[in-house]
């Protein structure tokens, strides 16, 4: 009996030692991570920028920030009329740059100027950064499943090293200065929605931390809310929201609208409303229908749904813009709502010249509001 007990004891010890050894190996091999994002910036992509660090006002972001470039001299002139020296405004915005890249770019600066303008929102969910192989997808999905537990999120926030034990090990994609565009055509609806859901979760966490850290350093933040392009049509339809029957019905509705047969179109819309909920083409046609009826508020709502339910992202996405507005409000960050400027002109005038480029006629209003906000921040009169 004693011999059997000894055997069991030694086996148990061996098992425990093996488990501890595996955990120790996993701990030392696994990267330190705040989130289960399967990507990280490669070393040296971003570095110090003396001009940016020493500016009075720094603009960061994507195409939204880039589009402000031509108006910087005008903004500087209006702000510097009563100053001994002009305010220096420097713009390091880059096309195609997601919030994640912008945060990393700012983190690389030796010093962040006392006023920072975040002009971002056009380039979320447009970079190819998630794994494509089944095994890698499975591991990443499991890591996000762990991370959605609020207790685990809090635990990692308090003790970051525990992430080495919590997350399954996976190969992290090294992101370089070259931005690889995501291929929406080869994404299934399920895969697209999975990536969208993950990026929204990460966006929320990153933006809140970004704002909180900047404010703790005494930095004044001004955020520009980019406009949502309501004029984009023929976005990719998620295949699980359609069928041959629906497509035939939508084709008929499109014909009725082209022939201005709004009464017949209204009857068909009511019929389809009972069966179609998340089809981007249907919401596009409903947008057109309400525009013809002069019901602009309803048309705008359909335009939002058209963009939100598509299985691709070509410009600013309503869900990311909603997150940006919510977090800015929670963190008491000043905003300039460029989206509202274009919304007020919806159906009155053309809004965009391309997916991410509003008509130039709207920028004087943006400049005016930026100057007002910057005067408040700098206490200039």
N, C-alpha and C positions, 0 to 999 in steps of 0.2 A: 504493500500500500504506500509506504514511504517512497519507494522507487518511482511509482506512478506519479505521486505528488511532485517529486523533484523534476520529473520529465515535463509535467504541465507547467511548473513554475519557470523552468528554463525556456520552454517554448514561448510562454507569455512575455518573459523578459526580452527574448529575441524579437518577438513581434513588436513590442513597445520600442525597442532600440531601432528596429527597421523603420517604423513609422516616424520616429523622431528624426532619423537620418534623412528620410525622404522630405520631411517638412523643412529641415535645415537646408537641404539642397535647393528645394523650391524657393525658400526665403532668400537665399543668396543669389540665385539665378534670375528670379523674377524682378522686373523693373519696379521702381517706386512710382506709384500712379495715384493721382487724385480721383480719376474717373476711369471707366472702362473704355474710353476712346481708343480705337485700335491704330492710332497714328500719333506721331510726335514730330516736332520740327527737327530736322537734321542740324547738327552743330555748325555754327558759322553762317547760317542763312541770314540772320539779322545780327547787327552789331551796333556799337555806339554811333551816334550821329551828333557831332558837336553843334552844328547849326540848329538842328531840331531841339536839342537840349537847352540851348541858350535863347530860343525865341520867346517872345511874350505870349504868343498864342500859337498852339500847335493843332493842325487839322489832321486827323487820321481817319482811315476808312477805305471804302472801295470806290466804285464809279460815282457814287454820290459825292464823295469828297473830291475826287478828281474834277468833277464838273464845276466846283466852286473856284478852281484855280484861276480862270480868266477874270474873276471879280475881286481878287484879293487886293489889287491896287486901289480899287474903288472903296472897299471896306476900310483899308488902312487910311486913306485920305479922310474919310468921314470921321474916323475915330481919333485922328491925330491933330485936328485943327488947333486945339489949345495946349498941345504938349510941346515940351522943349525938344523932344526927339520923337519921330514917328514910332508907333508900335510896330514891332516886327511880328509878322504872321507868316508861318512856314507850313507848307502842306506836304505831308509824306504819304498821302493816300495813294493806293495802287489798284488798278483795275483787277477785278476777279478775286479780291482779297476778302476772305470770310472773317468773321469776328475773331475766330481762333487765331488766325495769322496776325490780325491787327493787335491783339493783346500781346502776342509774343514779340511783335515789332516794338511796341511801347516798353515792354519789360526789358528789352535789350539796351534801352537808353540809360546813360549814366544819371541823368536827371530829367524829370518830366516838367515842362513849363507849367506855370501856375494856372494857365487857362488851356483846357483841352477841349477841342470840338470833335465829337464822334459823329462822322457822316458816313454811315454804313447801312447795309440792309439789302443791297441788290444782289449780293453774291453768296448768300447762304444756300447750302445743299446743291452746289454746282461743281464741286470738286470730287474727283474719284478717290475716296479715302477709305472705303470699307472693303473687307475681304470678299473674294468671289468664290473661293473653293468651299465646298460643303462643310468640311471638317472645321475650317477656320471660322466660318459663319456660325456654326453650332457653338463653338467655344465663346465667341463674342456675344452671342445671344445669351448664353448662360451667365457671362459676366455682367451684362446689363440687368439680367433677372436678379442677381445678387444685389446690384447697386440700387435698384428701385425700392429696396427695403430701406425705409427712412432710418431705422436703427443702424444699419450698416453704413449708410451715408454719414451719420453723425459720428460713428466710431472711427471711420477713415479720416474725417475732418479733425478729430481730436488726436488720433494716433496714426498719422500717415503711413508709418512703416507696416502697419497691419494689412495694408493693401497687398503686400507681397504674399500674405497667406490667404487672403480672401479671394483675390482674383485668380482664375486659371491662367496659366502662362500662355501667351500668344505672341506671335511675331508682330511687332509694331511697325507700321509703314513709316519710313523716313521721308518726310515732306521736304522738298527742296524749293528753290526760288521759282522753279517752273511749275505752273499749276496745270494739272492734268484734268481735263473736263470729263465729267461723268457721262456715260452713255445710257441715256434714259431708254432708248429703244430696246436694249437688252435686259432691262429690269422688269421683272414680273410685278404686278400690283402689290403683292404681299411683300416683296423685297423692298420696293419703293417706300411703302408705308412704314416698314420696319426702320429703314434708315431715317426717314422723316421724323418718326417718333423719338429715335435716339438723339438726333441732332437738336431737336427742340428741348429735350431734357438737358443736354450739355450746354446749349445756348443760355438757358435760364440760369444755370449754376455759374457759368463763366461770366456772364454780364453782371450779375449781382456782385460777384466777388471783385470784378474789375472796378466797378463803381465804388464799392466799399473801400477797397485799397487806395484808390485815388483820393477819395474824400478824407481818409485818415491821414494823408500827406498834406492836406490843406489845399488840394488842387480843385479849382472850379471847373465843373464839367457842363458842357452844353451839347445836347444831342439833337441832331436833325432827324426828323422822321421822314424817311424817303417815300415818295409817292408810289402807290400800287398801280401798275399799268392795267387799266380797265379795257384798253383797246386791243390787247392781245387776243387773238382768236385761234381756232383750230389747234388747241393744245392737245397733247396726247390723252386719249381716253383710256381709263383703266378698263382692261378687258373683262373684269368681273362685274362691271356695272352696265354691260350692254348685251345685246343678243340680236339675232337677225330680225326678230319682230320689232324690237325697239328701234333699230337702225332704220327700218322701213317707215316707222311712225315719225321719227325725227326728220327723215328725208321729206315726208309729206308736209310736216310743220314748216320746214325751211322753204318749201315751194309756196305755201300759203302766205308766209311772211314776205317773200320776194314779190308776190302779186298783190300785197297789201290787203289780203282778205283776213282782216283782224277778227271778225266775228267767228269765222270758221276756225281760225287759229286759237281763239280763246277756248272754244269747246274742246279742241284737241289737247291744249295745255292742261285743262282741268282733268281730262281723262288720264293723261300721262303722269300727272302729279301723284296719282294713287300708286303708281308702279315704279317710277324712276326717282331716286333720291340723290345719288352721288355721281351722276353722269355729267361730265364737264360740258359736253356738247348740248345737252338739254338745257343747262343753265345759261349757256351762251345764247341759245335761241329764245329762252325766256327773257333774258336781258334785252334782246332786240325787240321782243313783243312789247315789253313794258315801255321801252323808249318810244315805240310807235304810238302807244297809248298816252304818252306824256306823263307817265307815272315814274318820275326820275328816281325817287327814293327806292322804290321796288326794283328798278332796273339796276341801280348801283349795288343793292344787296345781291342780286343774281350774278352780277359781275364778280363780286367777292367770292361767291361760291364756285363760279366757273374756274377761277384761278386756284382756289383751295382744293378742289376735287380732281384737278388734273394729275396725271401720273408723270409729270415733269415740271421743272422750275426754270423759267426763262428770265425772270426779273424778280422784284421784291415779292415775297410771299406773305399773304395776310396773317398767317399764324406766327411768323417771326416778327412781323410788325406789331402784332398785338402783344407779344412778349416784351418787345422793346418799350412800348408805351407803358405797360404794366410795371416793369422793373424801374423805369425812369421815375414813375410816380411814387413807387415804394421807397426809392432812395432819395427822393426830393431833388432830382436832377432836372435842371431847366431844359426845356425842349423848344425847338422851332419846328412847327408842324407843316412841312412842305407838302405832305400828303393832303392836308386840308385845303391848301392853296389850289391844288389841281382838282380836288373833289368839287370845289365851288364852281369850277368851269366845266364840269362833266356835262356832256351833250351840248354845251354852248360853243366851245371852241375845240379844235384838235389839241390833244394833250401831249402826245409823244412823237418824236421823230424816229425813234428806234425802241427796242425793248427796254433799254435802260437810260434813255436820253429824253427828258421832257423838252417841250418847245422852249426856246430861249426867252419868249415873252414872259415866262413865269419867274425868271430869275431875279428881276428887279425887286419883286415882292419878297423873295427869300433874302436878298441882300439887305433890304430895309429892316426885316425882322431880326436878322443876325446883328446888325448894327445896334438896334434897340437893346437886345439882350446883352451884348458885349459892353454897352455903355452902363447898363445896370450892374454888371459884374465888376467892372473897373471903376464904377462910381464917377464916370465922366458925364458931363452935362453939355 
